[in-house]
C-alpha cells in the first residue's frame, strides 16, 4: 500500500512505525520549506512587465490653443498701436487735440477687439471672433504702414535739417530765411555753387506776414569771400552759403540772416510734381528758350515741375530780363506755399515731397520751428499773408573779384534798396505789411 504520509510525518513515528509525539525532529536534519510552484495565470507574465509603463498621450486642447492665438493677436495689435502713438508724439507735427483723439481711438479699437475675441459664444470660433480677427489684422497692417512712413519722415527731417536748436520762448519771434536755388541738376547739393535764386523770406509768426524779397543774381555786391571786393551776387555762393548770407545782410543793413534753405533744380521739379503742379499768373505771354520750349499764356497758368522751372529761369524772352525772372521766381515760391498750406497736398503727396527733399534740399531752420508751423497750419490757423518785392537796378559792366574780369552786372538802385529795408522792418516789428504798387 502506498505510503501517503507526508515527509514531515516520519518525525512523529518511532522505529517500529508507531506514532510517537515525544520524538522531536533532529535539528541537524532540518530542511528548508517546500517551495510550491505557482501555476496561476499571473505566473505566465513576462518579466519585462515589471518596467514602468509609458505615459499615455492625451489630445491637445483646441480651445486653449485658440485662446493663445487670439491673445497673441491682441498683444501684437496693442504693441503696434503703442509704437505708432509713440512715433506720432516723437514726430511732434500733429495738433495736441488730433494726437489725443488718435491715441484714444487706438485704445478703444483695442478694447473692442479684445472684448469680441474673448466673449463667450456657442461656437468655438464664432462670427464675433472672426470680425475681431479681421479688425485686428487691419489695425496691424495700418500701424505697420504708418510706422514705415513716419520713420521715413523722421529720417528725411534728420537728413535735410542741420543741427540748430531754438527755445520755445523764441518760437514767436520774427526771423529771416535765405532761400537759395542751386543751378545744379543732380540728386545731391553741392556745398559751394552759384546761386540762381536769391530770395529773403522775412516771417512774422504772430502776424502771419511773409515778405519775399528778391535780389537779382547779377546784383553788384561786396563778396566776403574775395576781401569784400565787388562781384556778382551769384558768385558769392562759390564761397559757401554763409558768404551769400553775409553779402545780403550787408546789402540790407541786417544784423543777421537767421536761417537758410537750399534746393537744386532737380529737387525743385520733383517738389512741384509731387504737389500736383502750381498755378501762376503771368503778366505777358511768351515762350521759353529753345532748350525747354514751354509756352506761357498771359494770365493764369497751371505748370508741372519742368514747366515751372522753365518759367522761373527764363529771362531772354522777357523785356526786363533778369528783373522779370526774379519776379517770376517769387510767383512760383508763393504758389508752392499756397498749394501746400491751403489743401491736403502735403498729406496726399507725402512720399513725393520727401523724395524731393532728401539729398536735394537742405536747411538749418530748427526742427521745432518747422514742427510748430506745421501744427499751427493743421490746426486750421490763420492763413499767411504772403507779399513779394524785388529790388531793381541798372545793367552795365563791372569787374568781378572772383574772376578778375569785366562781366555783365546789375548796379543797385538805392531807392529800391531803401524801400526793401522799410518792408523788412514792417514785418520784423509786427506792423501791417503794405507793398506799394
PAFIGU-509944 format. One record per residue (C-alpha): residue number from 1; x, y, z. Coordinates in steps of 0.001 Angstrom, whole numbers. Example, Ala and Ser with C-alpha at 12.3 -4.5 7.8 and 13.67 -1.06 7.14 Angstrom:
2
ATOM n X Y Z
ATOM 1 12300 -4500 7800
ATOM 2 13670 -1060 7140
***
This chain:
437
ATOM n X Y Z
ATOM 1 0 0 0
ATOM 2 1315 3302 -954
ATOM 3 2629 5418 1867
ATOM 4 547 8550 1962
ATOM 5 2283 10148 4886
ATOM 6 3996 13312 4199
ATOM 7 7690 13734 4503
ATOM 8 7272 15518 7793
ATOM 9 5246 12640 9427
ATOM 10 8286 10389 9769
ATOM 11 9463 12533 12589
ATOM 12 6326 11545 14577
ATOM 13 6892 7796 14323
ATOM 14 9178 5513 16231
ATOM 15 11391 2839 14820
ATOM 16 8521 289 14713
ATOM 17 6229 2562 12845
ATOM 18 4101 3628 15745
ATOM 19 3171 7199 16226
ATOM 20 5178 8964 18870
ATOM 21 4585 12541 19994
ATOM 22 7630 12635 22160
ATOM 23 10138 12340 19413
ATOM 24 11384 15664 18103
ATOM 25 12960 16168 14754
ATOM 26 16688 16242 14580
ATOM 27 17671 19892 14169
ATOM 28 20634 18836 12054
ATOM 29 18326 17262 9535
ATOM 30 16039 20269 9309
ATOM 31 15127 21097 5757
ATOM 32 14063 24221 4047
ATOM 33 10370 24766 3465
ATOM 34 8961 23240 348
ATOM 35 8549 25711 -2483
ATOM 36 5292 25252 -4300
ATOM 37 5068 26205 -7919
ATOM 38 2511 28865 -8659
ATOM 39 565 27566 -11637
ATOM 40 -1833 30534 -11794
ATOM 41 -2095 32682 -14898
ATOM 42 -168 35523 -13238
ATOM 43 2972 33397 -13270
ATOM 44 2984 33457 -17031
ATOM 45 3600 37223 -17186
ATOM 46 6867 38215 -18703
ATOM 47 9472 39756 -16526
ATOM 48 9627 42930 -18607
ATOM 49 6129 43784 -17406
ATOM 50 7687 44988 -14227
ATOM 51 9067 48005 -16107
ATOM 52 7243 51361 -15586
ATOM 53 4520 51897 -18150
ATOM 54 4825 54719 -20723
ATOM 55 2744 57879 -20145
ATOM 56 -477 57924 -22032
ATOM 57 -647 60690 -24643
ATOM 58 -3608 62992 -24392
ATOM 59 -5024 65123 -27186
ATOM 60 -4229 68845 -27090
ATOM 61 -6995 71139 -26073
ATOM 62 -8050 73032 -29202
ATOM 63 -9840 75665 -27153
ATOM 64 -6667 76581 -25230
ATOM 65 -4679 76924 -28461
ATOM 66 -7345 79181 -29902
ATOM 67 -7257 81411 -26834
ATOM 68 -3477 81628 -27035
ATOM 69 -3632 82587 -30708
ATOM 70 -6242 85263 -30098
ATOM 71 -4231 86565 -27170
ATOM 72 -1097 86867 -29311
ATOM 73 -3094 88735 -31983
ATOM 74 -4465 91160 -29382
ATOM 75 -996 91651 -27920
ATOM 76 533 92370 -31331
ATOM 77 -2197 94909 -32067
ATOM 78 -1637 96669 -28755
ATOM 79 2154 96787 -29143
ATOM 80 1963 98234 -32669
ATOM 81 -658 100791 -31648
ATOM 82 1549 101867 -28739
ATOM 83 4596 102122 -31023
ATOM 84 2592 104113 -33571
ATOM 85 1410 106504 -30839
ATOM 86 4972 106938 -29586
ATOM 87 6217 107834 -33079
ATOM 88 3376 110329 -33546
ATOM 89 4430 112020 -30314
ATOM 90 8071 111993 -31420
ATOM 91 7125 113445 -34813
ATOM 92 5554 116396 -32973
ATOM 93 3693 117761 -36003
ATOM 94 93 116971 -35141
ATOM 95 -2031 119355 -33056
ATOM 96 -2483 118168 -29476
ATOM 97 -6236 117624 -29898
ATOM 98 -5791 115454 -33007
ATOM 99 -2969 113472 -31396
ATOM 100 -5063 112796 -28295
ATOM 101 -8015 111741 -30469
ATOM 102 -5855 109235 -32370
ATOM 103 -4472 107689 -29178
ATOM 104 -7961 107380 -27646
ATOM 105 -9221 105805 -30875
ATOM 106 -6362 103271 -30747
ATOM 107 -7300 102339 -27166
ATOM 108 -10999 101935 -27984
ATOM 109 -10298 99758 -31023
ATOM 110 -8041 97533 -28929
ATOM 111 -10716 97160 -26243
ATOM 112 -13333 96274 -28860
ATOM 113 -11037 93650 -30405
ATOM 114 -10292 92074 -27016
ATOM 115 -13957 92071 -25987
ATOM 116 -15083 90380 -29204
ATOM 117 -12289 87813 -29159
ATOM 118 -12806 86619 -25598
ATOM 119 -16574 86908 -25433
ATOM 120 -18252 83542 -24817
ATOM 121 -20064 82086 -27809
ATOM 122 -21757 78816 -28717
ATOM 123 -19281 78080 -31463
ATOM 124 -15584 77803 -30735
ATOM 125 -14812 80374 -33453
ATOM 126 -17968 82397 -33917
ATOM 127 -18757 85391 -36094
ATOM 128 -17694 87829 -33379
ATOM 129 -14223 86321 -33138
ATOM 130 -13932 86329 -36910
ATOM 131 -14883 90038 -37067
ATOM 132 -12413 90837 -34267
ATOM 133 -9635 88937 -36061
ATOM 134 -10244 90811 -39316
ATOM 135 -10277 94137 -37435
ATOM 136 -7049 93240 -35629
ATOM 137 -5301 92335 -38892
ATOM 138 -6437 95625 -40462
ATOM 139 -5130 97574 -37471
ATOM 140 -1800 95732 -37534
ATOM 141 -1295 96424 -41239
ATOM 142 -2338 100080 -40801
ATOM 143 71 100568 -37910
ATOM 144 2928 98952 -39832
ATOM 145 2323 101251 -42815
ATOM 146 2079 104283 -40523
ATOM 147 5275 103370 -38689
ATOM 148 7097 102940 -42023
ATOM 149 6084 106367 -43321
ATOM 150 6740 108104 -40003
ATOM 151 10196 106524 -39852
ATOM 152 10849 107778 -43365
ATOM 153 9650 111275 -42463
ATOM 154 11807 111406 -39335
ATOM 155 14766 110154 -41359
ATOM 156 14201 112781 -44041
ATOM 157 13927 115562 -41466
ATOM 158 17185 114426 -39906
ATOM 159 18874 114380 -43321
ATOM 160 17717 117812 -44548
ATOM 161 17877 119677 -41231
ATOM 162 21202 120891 -39963
ATOM 163 21578 120837 -36189
ATOM 164 20106 124124 -34979
ATOM 165 18058 124345 -31802
ATOM 166 15655 127017 -30646
ATOM 167 13954 127615 -27312
ATOM 168 10169 127598 -27040
ATOM 169 10312 131223 -25907
ATOM 170 11768 132228 -29301
ATOM 171 9155 130473 -31444
ATOM 172 7034 133624 -31746
ATOM 173 9924 135881 -32705
ATOM 174 10225 137093 -36343
ATOM 175 13009 135534 -38410
ATOM 176 14614 135730 -41859
ATOM 177 15375 132762 -44113
ATOM 178 17668 132954 -47127
ATOM 179 16207 130824 -49954
ATOM 180 18884 129781 -52401
ATOM 181 18334 127966 -55678
ATOM 182 21349 125985 -56846
ATOM 183 21998 125767 -60597
ATOM 184 22846 122043 -60394
ATOM 185 20858 119129 -61800
ATOM 186 21523 116019 -59717
ATOM 187 20361 114285 -56569
ATOM 188 22925 115930 -54330
ATOM 189 23521 119527 -53313
ATOM 190 26992 120957 -53710
ATOM 191 28460 122791 -50734
ATOM 192 29822 125607 -52885
ATOM 193 27910 126552 -56030
ATOM 194 26482 129586 -57774
ATOM 195 23003 130568 -56708
ATOM 196 20495 131474 -59418
ATOM 197 17762 132186 -56853
ATOM 198 18392 134660 -54035
ATOM 199 15265 135361 -52013
ATOM 200 14912 136516 -48428
ATOM 201 11769 135303 -46670
ATOM 202 11007 137640 -43766
ATOM 203 8496 135879 -41486
ATOM 204 6462 137048 -38513
ATOM 205 4796 134020 -36825
ATOM 206 2456 136222 -34783
ATOM 207 1044 138464 -37518
ATOM 208 1394 135721 -40192
ATOM 209 3029 138206 -42567
ATOM 210 5638 136943 -45019
ATOM 211 7755 139186 -47247
ATOM 212 9518 137541 -50194
ATOM 213 12353 139847 -51198
ATOM 214 14191 139037 -54431
ATOM 215 17682 140207 -55277
ATOM 216 18878 139682 -58888
ATOM 217 21645 137098 -59291
ATOM 218 23852 139650 -61110
ATOM 219 23488 142343 -58436
ATOM 220 26822 144074 -57831
ATOM 221 27620 143475 -54153
ATOM 222 30579 143051 -51805
ATOM 223 31867 139479 -51920
ATOM 224 33030 138377 -48414
ATOM 225 34954 135528 -49993
ATOM 226 37084 137976 -52001
ATOM 227 38037 140512 -49369
ATOM 228 34693 142354 -49719
ATOM 229 35544 143424 -53258
ATOM 230 32688 143945 -55708
ATOM 231 31294 140926 -57502
ATOM 232 28090 139351 -58775
ATOM 233 25813 138071 -56036
ATOM 234 25679 134645 -57661
ATOM 235 29482 134332 -57365
ATOM 236 29270 134739 -53569
ATOM 237 27825 131232 -53439
ATOM 238 31150 129844 -54628
ATOM 239 32444 130664 -51145
ATOM 240 29610 128788 -49463
ATOM 241 26115 129624 -48256
ATOM 242 27453 131787 -45423
ATOM 243 29198 134059 -47923
ATOM 244 25918 134750 -49752
ATOM 245 24080 135375 -46475
ATOM 246 26743 137850 -45323
ATOM 247 26601 139743 -48638
ATOM 248 22802 140105 -48449
ATOM 249 22869 141101 -44769
ATOM 250 25283 143927 -45612
ATOM 251 23179 144991 -48594
ATOM 252 20028 145446 -46476
ATOM 253 21733 146565 -43227
ATOM 254 20607 143474 -41342
ATOM 255 22217 142332 -38118
ATOM 256 21970 138762 -39365
ATOM 257 20003 136389 -41536
ATOM 258 18781 133668 -39185
ATOM 259 18477 130586 -41370
ATOM 260 18859 129308 -44890
ATOM 261 17229 126806 -47207
ATOM 262 18836 125444 -50383
ATOM 263 17299 123438 -53189
ATOM 264 18614 122449 -56613
ATOM 265 16759 122304 -59931
ATOM 266 16046 118557 -59696
ATOM 267 14522 118933 -56258
ATOM 268 12539 121946 -57443
ATOM 269 10924 119958 -60263
ATOM 270 10217 116923 -58075
ATOM 271 8657 119057 -55334
ATOM 272 6224 120758 -57722
ATOM 273 5258 117491 -59405
ATOM 274 4667 115882 -56005
ATOM 275 2069 118510 -55050
ATOM 276 266 118227 -58372
ATOM 277 1712 121312 -60061
ATOM 278 1223 125001 -59291
ATOM 279 -904 127859 -60625
ATOM 280 968 131046 -61521
ATOM 281 -71 134295 -63152
ATOM 282 1980 135780 -65977
ATOM 283 1726 139403 -66994
ATOM 284 2714 138561 -70575
ATOM 285 2623 135638 -72974
ATOM 286 5998 134205 -74006
ATOM 287 7799 131021 -74999
ATOM 288 10851 129940 -73048
ATOM 289 14229 129340 -74664
ATOM 290 14649 126527 -77168
ATOM 291 16031 124001 -74663
ATOM 292 12677 123843 -72857
ATOM 293 10285 125460 -75372
ATOM 294 7444 125975 -72902
ATOM 295 4674 128364 -73891
ATOM 296 3327 130592 -71122
ATOM 297 -63 132270 -71568
ATOM 298 -934 135699 -70313
ATOM 299 -2964 135199 -67155
ATOM 300 -3282 132014 -65121
ATOM 301 -1110 129003 -65995
ATOM 302 -1088 125551 -64424
ATOM 303 2502 124300 -64578
ATOM 304 4154 120991 -63759
ATOM 305 7682 120729 -62414
ATOM 306 9653 121149 -65642
ATOM 307 7329 123910 -66894
ATOM 308 7558 125813 -63602
ATOM 309 11354 125564 -63686
ATOM 310 11431 126931 -67264
ATOM 311 9097 129746 -66212
ATOM 312 11288 130627 -63212
ATOM 313 14556 130565 -65180
ATOM 314 13504 132455 -68320
ATOM 315 14870 135962 -68846
ATOM 316 15801 136297 -72538
ATOM 317 12172 136241 -73723
ATOM 318 11189 138956 -71238
ATOM 319 11635 142682 -71776
ATOM 320 13028 143368 -68296
ATOM 321 15272 140303 -68369
ATOM 322 16695 139316 -65008
ATOM 323 14286 141542 -63074
ATOM 324 11276 139739 -64582
ATOM 325 12901 136409 -63835
ATOM 326 13222 137328 -60175
ATOM 327 9557 138283 -60005
ATOM 328 8543 135000 -61660
ATOM 329 10653 133046 -59193
ATOM 330 8767 134611 -56295
ATOM 331 5455 133844 -58003
ATOM 332 6402 130170 -58149
ATOM 333 7520 130107 -54491
ATOM 334 4314 131808 -53411
ATOM 335 2294 129306 -55459
ATOM 336 4092 126402 -53747
ATOM 337 3438 127789 -50264
ATOM 338 -203 128497 -51124
ATOM 339 -712 124994 -52542
ATOM 340 819 123213 -49580
ATOM 341 -816 125279 -46827
ATOM 342 -4302 125574 -48293
ATOM 343 -5001 121970 -49309
ATOM 344 -4243 118388 -48419
ATOM 345 -1383 118281 -50940
ATOM 346 1135 117763 -48143
ATOM 347 -698 114643 -46900
ATOM 348 -1693 113160 -50264
ATOM 349 1742 113593 -51834
ATOM 350 3863 112970 -48767
ATOM 351 6151 110405 -50423
ATOM 352 6961 112590 -53426
ATOM 353 7634 115605 -51240
ATOM 354 10020 113579 -49094
ATOM 355 11844 112323 -52190
ATOM 356 12222 115884 -53488
ATOM 357 13772 116954 -50202
ATOM 358 16096 114054 -49467
ATOM 359 19527 114932 -50830
ATOM 360 18188 117850 -52894
ATOM 361 17084 120210 -50128
ATOM 362 18906 121458 -47077
ATOM 363 18085 123919 -44310
ATOM 364 19309 124893 -40861
ATOM 365 15848 126057 -39787
ATOM 366 15261 124457 -36349
ATOM 367 13108 121334 -36357
ATOM 368 10971 122693 -33512
ATOM 369 10200 125809 -35548
ATOM 370 9106 123731 -38543
ATOM 371 7052 121387 -36369
ATOM 372 5300 124301 -34682
ATOM 373 4437 125892 -38037
ATOM 374 3027 122622 -39394
ATOM 375 969 122035 -36233
ATOM 376 -451 125555 -36427
ATOM 377 -1380 125064 -40083
ATOM 378 -3042 121679 -39456
ATOM 379 -4977 123224 -36583
ATOM 380 -6746 125447 -39092
ATOM 381 -4892 128528 -38003
ATOM 382 -4852 131907 -39647
ATOM 383 -3679 131940 -43267
ATOM 384 -390 133539 -44261
ATOM 385 -268 136980 -45872
ATOM 386 2470 136469 -48470
ATOM 387 3635 139514 -50415
ATOM 388 6648 139972 -52655
ATOM 389 9042 142726 -53654
ATOM 390 12084 142806 -55960
ATOM 391 14840 145378 -55864
ATOM 392 15829 146904 -59180
ATOM 393 18942 148383 -60717
ATOM 394 20706 149273 -63943
ATOM 395 22528 146816 -66151
ATOM 396 26136 147530 -67003
ATOM 397 29641 146116 -66920
ATOM 398 31855 145705 -63878
ATOM 399 34998 143894 -62825
ATOM 400 34129 140804 -60761
ATOM 401 36521 139924 -57939
ATOM 402 36048 136163 -58263
ATOM 403 37205 136099 -61900
ATOM 404 39126 139325 -62272
ATOM 405 37225 140006 -65495
ATOM 406 34719 142618 -66533
ATOM 407 31311 140986 -66762
ATOM 408 27663 141989 -67121
ATOM 409 26329 143121 -63740
ATOM 410 23345 144979 -62273
ATOM 411 24189 148170 -60397
ATOM 412 21879 148558 -57424
ATOM 413 19156 151158 -57185
ATOM 414 19367 152822 -53783
ATOM 415 15713 153864 -53775
ATOM 416 14511 150281 -54189
ATOM 417 17039 149126 -51592
ATOM 418 15654 151626 -49058
ATOM 419 12095 150554 -49902
ATOM 420 13052 146931 -49253
ATOM 421 14505 147891 -45868
ATOM 422 11203 149563 -44943
ATOM 423 9216 146424 -45788
ATOM 424 11642 144245 -43824
ATOM 425 11244 146419 -40726
ATOM 426 7444 146400 -41047
ATOM 427 7392 142601 -40819
ATOM 428 10014 142375 -38075
ATOM 429 8235 144999 -35959
ATOM 430 4802 143419 -36370
ATOM 431 3434 146319 -38413
ATOM 432 980 145940 -41269
ATOM 433 2837 144983 -44447
ATOM 434 1736 147142 -47361
ATOM 435 3563 146773 -50663
ATOM 436 3244 149868 -52865
ATOM 437 2060 149162 -56406
***
